[in-house]
Amino acid sequence: MTASCGEQPAQRKAPQQAAVPEDKDYLSLVIGMDTLASDQFWKVVFREDSLLSKRPDSSTNPFFHYFRGRRLIKQEFRDSAMAQFAKMKGNGEDDDISLLRDHTILDYESRGGMMVEAELMQKILAAMKRAERLHSPLTFRFYDLMAKAYYQNENESESLEYAERHFKSHPYNTHPVIMQRHYDVSFLLAYRMNDFDKMMLYNALSRKLAVHIGDSLAIVRTYDSEAQVLSKRGEFAKSLACSKIYVDYLERTNRSHEIAYNNLATSFNHNGQPDSAILYYNKAMAMAKAMNNSRQTPLYYKGLVEAYRLKGDMKNAVMALDSAYGIEVRNLKKIEAVKFAEIHEKYETEKKDRNIAELSSRNALNESVIRQQRWILGLGTVAFLGGIGFLFFLYRQTKLTERNKRLESENHRLIMEQKLLQAQLNPHFIFNSIANLQSLVASGDTRESVRYLSVFSGLLRNVLEQSRKDFISLEEEIFSLENYLQLQQMRYPGLFDYKVELAEGTCPEELLIPPMIIQPFVENSIEHGFRNIQYKGMLTIGFALRDGKLNITVDDNGKGITEKSPGEQKKQSLAQTILRERFQALFTTDCRRANFDVENKADTGGRGVSVHILIPEIRD
């Protein structure tokens, strides 16, 4: 029976953690992890990954790949995670391990909130039927996958049916965590279907369970759900009372969030109390700003428009409406800018892939020609021309070999361009930069937002333009570096200072340099040297000409070279490997060699890292 809004929530008891099987029946362990809270779930994932990685058979153990993939998902390495899941091998395509692999891959492929395409739906349906045919203990998971897919495709009735199947077939359907999840999902689907009776039914069941297990947070969440039902029914006074209970509890327990404030403000609007609505809309916006949300929403401003309209304050209503419109426009522009950058990067990569494929085809054709020439000319030499034919064969083969070497050199250069472009366009750096831009826009600092966007767009343009060139002027390289450094200073205010020093006689507009050979070391200084230090960092980039060589120094006073995670080591190793390969491709003669070395100043009692790059002097 549904409790009234005036009842007080029960005190929360400590939730019980599901026990981990000691016999390491990994399939049962994976199924049982459904009953764990989120933090306990990830503890088990990291623990099992660590234990399985120490076993000698880890490379062939499918559950090692499962837990390693889960860990990589948590660390936001999605592509690497999917590669791990694909390595899960059972005793055939019709066993539980193969079903677990297929479910996990399909689950992550269908995530993201977008519509699930017909091809992917067919894969999910086929896997579900296979699990049903085999009477697999994992069948319930495919029902859940179907429910989520139908929900994303806005087919709520089918989604609700599969949600019921999932719950009934779940081996732990009497566990409070599983029951609570089922009630919450069913309530959400009923809400989408405007089925008030089912909404109240599932909310009542959820409240009864929360009271039974003593989960006070779950109890007050049911008041928020009830408020949504009452609001849809037009019972705004009762809806407001329920929303107040929810928000009061969150404020008492320091769990307040902007969505709760927004819902309460909306209830005040419905009850004709615009002043209270304005107060809580402003609280929601302040909390969203304090939490540094990555994307602004016009929702709160739209609520303010209605509140000011109720007050008759049309001036502030228009201002709020203008703010909402401005946020929507900016969000659309940012989305389009990111999409454009992705499309452009994809275009450049595909173009280079086509060139590489064409060169590989030419190489194969030339090798085939060489084999044919060797056979035909060999027969001709023996039969007709003898020594003359043999000399001609050698001459022809030499020419073809030289041509192959040129093609291989061009092939290698295109591959290096592709690697360089991929290394330069660091997705995490771009997304973090966009998130900082959104934060600046949300703060209302128009001048700093425009400056940030100008520097960021200039940096992207320089990277894309320079990736097609073997050499650029030193002046252009310094300009790109300063753009990058200014952007990093805006990302990390007060973290570091920098200076660029040109020795006497160094003319940057005349000297040529390969593009973006300094940026990876500058990035290492900022991201790994200056982060989490107790003093202000100082980065010095110096250029000097000596004995026909351009000496470049990147020096910082950061924390120096420390032990890094495997992901960071791989990234830095890749950047240095690409730089060495570029030097080998660009400077091929003994008298025009280029090299670099990295000095950890802690080895000599200093602080930070010093990188020394030496390239031949090249003038325009």
C-alpha positions, 0 to 999 in steps of 0.5 A: 500500500502506498504511504502518504507524503507525510510519513517519515522515511525509515532509517537506512541499514547497512546493505549486505554485500553478496559473497564471492564464491571461494571455489572460483566458479567464475560464471556463478561469480559473474552472475552473482555480481549483479547483486553488488553495489557499484563500488563493491562491483568494481572492487571485485573486478579489479581483484579478480583481474589482479589474481588472474593476471598472475596465473600462468594460463592467463592468456588462455583463460577467458575470465582473465580477458573478461575481468581485464576488459571490465577494468579497461572499461572502468579506465575508459579504454573502450577499444582495448576493452572490446579487444579483450572481450573478443579474446574470450574463447570457450569450448565452442560457439554454443557454450556459456563462455561464448554467450557471456562474450557475445552479451558483453560485446553487444551490451557495450555496442548498444550503449550511448542513448542512441537508437539501436540499429536494425542490424544490431537488434538482429544480433541481440535477438539471435544471441537471445534465441541461442541462449534460450535453445541452450537453456543457458543460465545467462538467458536472463541477461539477453532479456535485459539487453532486449529491454534496453534496446527497445527502450532506446528505440522508444518501444516501451511496451516491448521493453516492459515485457522483456524487463518482466522476463529478465526479472522472473528468470534472474537467479537472484530475483529475491535479492533486494538489489535486483528487486529494487532495480526491477521496480525502478526500471518498470516505473520508468517504463510506465512513466514513458507510457503514461500508465498511472496505475502501473506507475503507482503500483511499482512505486508502492512495491519499491517503497515497501521493499525500501522500508523492509530493508531500511534504505532511507534513501530509496524510501525518499526516492519513492516520494520523488517518483510519486511527485512525478505521478501526481504532477501528471495527474494534475494534483499539484499540491500533493506533488509539491508536498512529496517533492519537499520531503525528497529535497528536505531529506537530501539537504539533511544528508548532504546529498542535494543535486540540481535535478531534485531542485529543478523538480521542486521548482517546477512543482512550485510553478504548478502551484502558482508560487513563482518566488519559491520556484525562482529560488530553487531554479537558481539553486539548481543552476548554482549547483550545476555550476559548482559541479562543473557540469560538462554541458549546460542545459537550458532546462532551468532557464526555461523553468525561470521563464515560466516563473517570471511569467507567473509573476508578471515580470516579463523583462526577466522572463525575456532575459531567461528565455534569451539565456535558454536560447543562447545555451541551446545555440552554443550546445548545437555549435559545439556538437557540430564543431566536434562532429566536423573535426571528427569527420575531417580527421576521418577523411584525412585518415581514410585518404592516407589509407587509400594512398597506402593501399595504392602504394602496396598494390604497386609494390605487389605489382612491381614484385610480380613484374620482377619475378616475370622479368627474371623468368623471361629474361633468364630463358632469353639469356640462356636461349638467345642473348647469353651474356648481353641478356644477362646484363640487361636483366641486371640493369632492369632489376636494378631500376625496379629495385630502386623504384621499389625503394622509392615507393617504400620510402613514400609508403613509410612517409605516409604511414608516419604522417598518419601516425603523427596526425593520430598522435597530435589529435589527442581525443582526451585533450580535445574533449577536456578543452571543450569541457573547459570552454563550456565551463567558461561559457557557463561562468559568464566570462565572455572575454575569456571564453572568446579568447579560449575558443580563439586559441583552441581553434587556432591550435586545431587549424595549425595541427591539421595544416602542418600535418601535411608538411615535412618542414615548417619555419621555426617561427610557425612552430613557436607560434603553435607551441605558444598557442598550445601553452596558452591553452594549457595555462587556461586549462590549469590556471597558476600551474606553470609559467613558460618562456621561449629563448632564442639564442643570438643569431637564430633567425626563426623566419629563415630556419626550417624544422619538422612540425610538432617535434617539440609538443609531445615533450612539452605535453609531458612536462605539463601533464606529468611534471607539473601536476600535483606539485606543491610549487609553481612549474617553470618550462623553458624552451630554448633554440640555439645554432651551433656548428651547423646544428639547431639545438632545441632544449625543453627544460622543466622543474617538475617532479621528474620521471617517475613510475607511470601506469602502463597506459602512460608508458605506452603513450610516451613510448609511442610518441618517442618512437614516432619521433625517431622514425620521422628523424630516420625518414627526414634525415637520411645521410650521415652528415644530416642526422638528427637525434634526441635524449631525455635527461632526468635531472633527479639523477644529478640532484636537480629537479625536473626533466631536460630534453635535448633535440639536435637537428641539422640546420636547414634554411628556407 
